[in-house]
Amino acid sequence: MIKCLFVGSSARRVITNPSSCLICRQLSWAEGQKQPLRTKSAHDSKFRENLTGSHGGAKKPREPPSEDRESQGEVQSLKAARQAEGIPVSPGHEQTTKITESGGHWSQGLKTSMQDPDMQVYKDDKVVVIKDKYPKARHHWLVLPWQSIPSLKALCEEHCDLVKHMQKVADQMVQQCPDSATLHFRTGYHAVPSMSHVHLHVISQDFDSPCLKNKKHWNSFTTEYFIESRDVIHMLETDGKVTVKEGTGELLKLPLRCHVCRKELPTIPALKEHLKSHFPR
């Protein structure tokens, strides 16, 4: 005979068959249900550990990929040059480095524009002329060689004939301009351009444009930061290379001065108003 363990000392009868005891059957069933729950709970806990890669500890914060960190640094270092070139910098630009549909970096934008028929105003087998996307005057074009040349520093003696041809095409652009009789033009290169691919600026000297917005824009065309095309040709013929003076970038910080009468003006709006006396519409 077996005494019921669940009823304890208060039981008044001896149980010969535990399965005949209602309390035994109920408690045995409850114990049976607890076992699979414990197994499932343990399995879930182990599964969560595998997913997080930790054993009960706090999750490690995700680190940005190294290429993202590098691109963010690159954007900061090129932002100033971008502003000098006159390309608008949007509030969220620090989070992106691409402006072309092909996914290229914004500094490669000229290579896209020179292939765009809507931007082209002249082309031959050596060069193409496009409208500046952000003109700083009433007339502003860029002459670009089809040959891939990243910057002025990449020019050498063998490019001399090409650069002369670029100047010849620039002169033709001025001659065909309807305002050439009343406006003076300059042709030249920025000493430290922000855009990749060497390009020759052909720009009228009225500087009558809403895209000319700050001191960097102004000084990049009215100081020695702007290197005359004929000076570039002379350097290539005599030295076989183009030399840019150290500290040239500091010229962008100079005070605003009228390029005609050399009067100093306090702000860009004041300068633009002053220029109307020299270049009336």
C-alpha positions in Angstrom: 0.0 0.0 0.0 1.2 3.6 -0.8 0.3 6.7 1.2 -0.7 9.7 -0.9 2.3 12.1 -0.8 0.1 15.1 -1.9 -2.6 14.8 0.8 0.0 14.5 3.5 -0.7 13.7 7.2 -4.2 15.0 6.9 -5.3 12.1 4.7 -7.7 9.8 6.4 -7.2 6.9 4.0 -4.4 5.0 2.5 -4.2 5.1 -1.3 -3.5 1.8 -2.9 -3.4 3.2 -6.5 -2.2 6.9 -6.8 -4.1 7.2 -10.2 -7.3 6.8 -8.3 -6.6 9.9 -6.2 -8.1 13.1 -7.8 -5.5 15.3 -6.2 -2.7 13.1 -7.4 -4.0 13.2 -11.0 -4.4 17.0 -11.0 -1.0 17.8 -9.6 0.7 15.2 -11.8 -0.9 16.9 -14.9 0.3 20.4 -13.7 3.8 19.1 -13.2 3.8 17.6 -16.7 2.8 21.0 -18.2 5.7 22.9 -16.5 8.4 20.7 -18.1 8.0 21.7 -21.8 7.6 25.4 -20.7 11.0 25.3 -19.0 12.6 23.7 -22.1 11.1 26.3 -24.4 12.1 29.2 -22.2 15.7 28.0 -22.1 15.8 27.6 -25.9 14.4 31.1 -26.5 17.0 32.6 -24.1 19.8 30.8 -26.0 18.4 32.0 -29.4 18.3 35.6 -28.2 22.0 35.4 -27.1 23.0 34.2 -30.5 21.2 37.0 -32.3 22.8 39.8 -30.1 26.2 38.2 -30.0 26.4 38.7 -26.3 25.5 36.7 -23.1 23.1 38.9 -21.2 25.2 42.1 -21.7 24.3 45.4 -23.3 24.3 45.6 -27.1 27.4 47.2 -28.7 26.5 50.3 -30.7 27.0 49.9 -34.4 30.0 51.7 -35.8 29.7 53.3 -39.2 31.6 51.6 -42.0 35.1 53.0 -42.5 34.3 54.2 -46.0 31.4 56.3 -44.6 33.8 57.9 -42.1 36.3 58.7 -44.9 33.7 60.2 -47.1 32.5 62.5 -44.3 36.0 63.8 -43.8 36.4 64.3 -47.5 33.3 66.4 -47.7 34.5 68.7 -45.0 37.9 69.3 -46.6 36.3 70.1 -50.0 33.4 72.2 -48.8 35.4 75.5 -48.9 36.6 74.9 -52.4 33.1 74.0 -53.5 31.9 77.4 -52.2 34.6 79.3 -54.0 33.5 77.6 -57.3 30.0 78.8 -56.6 28.2 75.5 -56.2 25.4 75.8 -53.6 26.0 73.9 -50.4 22.7 72.6 -49.0 22.1 72.3 -45.2 22.2 68.5 -45.6 25.2 68.3 -47.9 27.5 67.1 -45.2 25.7 63.8 -45.3 26.2 63.2 -49.0 29.0 63.4 -51.5 27.2 62.6 -54.7 25.5 64.9 -57.1 25.5 63.1 -60.4 22.9 60.4 -61.4 25.8 58.1 -62.2 26.8 58.1 -58.5 30.0 60.0 -59.0 31.4 62.5 -56.5 30.3 66.1 -57.0 33.8 67.2 -58.0 33.4 65.0 -61.1 30.4 66.9 -62.2 32.1 68.6 -65.1 32.7 65.3 -66.8 28.9 64.7 -66.7 28.1 68.2 -67.9 30.5 68.1 -70.9 28.7 65.1 -72.2 25.3 66.7 -71.9 24.0 68.1 -75.3 21.9 70.7 -73.5 24.9 72.1 -71.9 27.2 72.2 -74.9 27.5 75.4 -77.0 30.4 74.3 -79.2 32.6 71.2 -79.7 35.3 69.9 -82.0 37.6 66.9 -81.9 39.8 68.5 -79.1 37.5 70.5 -76.8 33.9 71.2 -75.8 32.4 74.5 -74.5 29.6 74.4 -72.0 27.6 77.0 -70.2 28.7 77.4 -66.6 26.0 75.9 -64.4 26.3 78.7 -61.9 27.4 81.7 -64.0 29.1 84.6 -62.2 28.4 87.1 -65.0 26.0 87.7 -67.9 28.2 85.5 -70.1 30.2 82.7 -68.5 31.4 79.6 -70.4 33.9 76.8 -69.7 36.2 75.3 -72.3 37.2 71.7 -71.5 39.5 69.3 -73.3 38.1 65.9 -74.2 41.5 64.5 -73.0 41.3 63.6 -69.3 43.5 66.1 -67.4 42.6 66.5 -63.7 44.1 69.9 -62.9 46.5 72.7 -63.8 49.3 70.8 -62.0 48.8 67.9 -64.4 49.6 70.1 -67.4 53.0 69.7 -69.0 54.9 70.8 -72.1 53.1 68.2 -74.3 49.8 69.9 -73.5 51.0 73.3 -74.8 49.2 73.0 -78.2 46.0 71.8 -76.6 46.0 74.8 -74.2 46.6 77.2 -77.1 43.7 75.6 -78.9 41.5 76.1 -75.8 42.5 79.8 -75.9 41.6 80.0 -79.6 38.2 78.6 -79.0 37.7 81.0 -76.1 38.5 83.9 -78.3 35.9 82.7 -80.8 33.3 82.5 -78.1 33.9 86.1 -77.2 33.8 87.2 -80.9 30.4 85.6 -81.5 28.9 87.1 -78.3 26.4 89.9 -79.1 27.7 92.0 -76.2 31.4 91.7 -77.1 31.5 95.4 -78.3 30.3 96.7 -74.9 31.7 94.2 -72.4 35.2 93.2 -71.6 36.0 89.5 -71.2 38.8 87.6 -69.4 39.9 84.0 -70.0 41.7 82.1 -67.3 41.9 79.3 -64.7 41.3 79.1 -61.0 44.6 78.5 -59.2 43.0 75.9 -56.9 39.8 74.7 -58.6 37.3 72.5 -56.7 36.1 70.7 -59.8 38.1 67.9 -61.3 39.1 68.2 -65.0 41.0 71.2 -66.2 38.7 74.0 -67.5 39.2 77.4 -68.9 36.8 80.2 -67.8 35.5 82.6 -70.4 33.7 85.3 -68.4 32.4 88.9 -69.0 33.5 91.4 -66.5 30.1 92.8 -65.6 29.7 90.2 -62.8 25.9 90.8 -63.1 24.6 87.5 -61.8 22.5 86.2 -58.9 25.0 83.3 -58.6 27.7 85.7 -57.4 26.9 85.6 -53.7 30.0 86.0 -51.5 33.6 87.2 -51.1 35.1 83.9 -52.3 33.2 84.1 -55.6 34.3 87.7 -56.2 38.0 87.2 -55.3 38.3 84.0 -57.3 37.8 86.1 -60.5 39.3 89.5 -59.6 42.6 88.6 -57.9 45.7 86.6 -58.8 43.7 83.5 -57.8 42.5 83.8 -61.4 45.4 82.9 -63.7 45.3 84.4 -67.2 45.2 81.8 -70.0 48.2 83.4 -71.7 50.2 83.2 -68.5 49.5 79.5 -68.4 50.7 79.1 -72.0 53.8 81.0 -71.2 54.7 78.8 -68.2 54.2 75.7 -70.2 56.4 77.0 -73.0 59.2 78.1 -70.7 59.0 75.7 -67.7 57.0 72.8 -69.0 54.6 73.1 -66.1 52.2 75.4 -64.3 53.4 76.9 -61.0 50.9 78.1 -58.4 52.2 80.4 -55.7 52.0 79.2 -52.1 49.3 80.9 -50.1 47.2 81.6 -53.2 44.1 80.4 -51.3 44.4 83.3 -48.9 43.5 85.7 -51.7 39.9 84.6 -51.4 39.8 86.4 -48.0 40.8 89.8 -49.3 38.4 92.8 -48.9 35.9 93.4 -51.6 37.3 95.9 -54.1 35.8 97.0 -57.4 37.9 95.6 -60.2 37.4 98.7 -62.3 38.1 101.7 -59.9 39.5 99.7 -56.9 37.0 101.2 -54.5 36.5 99.0 -51.4 32.9 98.0 -50.6 31.7 96.5 -47.3 29.2 93.9 -48.7 28.3 92.0 -51.8 25.0 93.9 -52.2 26.9 97.2 -51.9 29.4 96.0 -54.5 26.7 94.9 -56.9 25.0 98.2 -56.6 28.3 100.0 -57.3 29.0 97.9 -60.4 25.8 99.2 -62.0 27.6 102.5 -62.5 30.3 100.8 -64.5 28.1 98.3 -66.4 24.6 99.8 -66.9 22.0 97.6 -68.5 
